[in-house]
Amino acid sequence: MSTINISLPNSLYKDAKNTVSKMHYASMSELIRDALRRIIYSETASEEYFSKDFEDKVLRRAKEPYDSDIVFETEEDLRNYFLNLKLPAKRNKA
């Protein structure tokens, strides 16, 4: 990671320090990195700064069920699942 030094007017520095605290940034550096990302990548990135292509792949995969997932295609499937669900027997307190 590269390091840079910047000069800020006192009022901007105070506002930035307040923003670090208010927005729960880990440091002033993290605030500056976030601000730069928002300016530099605003046209080509998602809100989380992923590329559009990467975000599309992630969202597409998130929609795919896992082999162990139970997929309900209708409301009746969902209703039948819960009607036939076997609950553990209650234990009697001794």
C-alpha positions, 0 to 999 in steps of 0.5 A: 500500500502506498502512503501519501501526505496531504494538507488540509485547512483546519476546518476541513480537518476538524470536519473530517475527524468528526466524520470519522467518529460519526460514521464509525470509520476505523481511521482518517485513512479509511475515510479518505480511501472511501471518499476516493473510491466514491469519486473514482469508481462511482460510474463503474462500481456498485454501492459496495465498489464491486465491478458490475460484472463481479456483482452480477456473478455474485447475485446470480449465484445467490439465486441458485439453490444449494443441493441441500436446500428445500425449494418451495415452488408454490404456496401449497408446497410451503404449507405442506412442508410446515403441516408435515414438519416433525417437531421434537417431542417435549420432555417432561420436567422431573 
